[in-house]
């Protein structure tokens, strides 16, 4: 290949710093969402942080998708790269949707299970942030990557339980006396559960890459 043309093409190594950058944005967004769930006057500030990190993540996603199309060599299958970065972007998109719902309903106090699910979101984001650099040497770290995927799936199951228990408690507390409080709470629970679901999707993509390439 002509040298000048090769120089214009993104190198294979470029993908992993971008994956790492995206994973750090997931952690930052997750921590801001968790901080929102502490309630009080800082909710709007933390909401804006979620929005900002989501926009940053969109930019990284776009950069990776462009790199996939332009790269002569990719670290693993192009479809796997696209699916992984899309699943990560979906996770922070769902965080943004959650933050928007909280802002729309002007919620300033949250039920304990909501805050616990927020903790689960942060835990999932940190596990993804640990996993992503290990993809650079899949064979060496296949065991740890598999364990991370399993751990995220376990957290997703626990978040489902928190969602169900929290919703039941919310119904018993508000259904008769304040139906709107139940409707709003249900909406927030639904969004929070979906955030953890999206992280489970990320874990599934990581596990699929390991199975295919390890």
ZICORRA-V351221 format. One line per field, one symbol per residue. psi: psi as a letter, one per 30 degrees, with the letter a starting at -180 (. if undefined). Layout:
# ZICORRA-V351221
psi: ???
This chain:
# ZICORRA-V351221
psi: kkeeeeffkkleffeeeeeeeeeeeeeeeeeeeeeeffaaffeeeeeeeeeeeeeeeeeeeeeeeeeeefkekleakeeeeeeeeeeeeeefeeeeeeeeeeeeghkfkkkeeeeeeeeeeeeeeeeeeeeeffffieeegeeeeeeeeeeeeeeeeeeeeeeeeeeeeeeeefeeeieeeeeeeeeeeeeeeeeeeeeeeeeeeeeeeeeef.
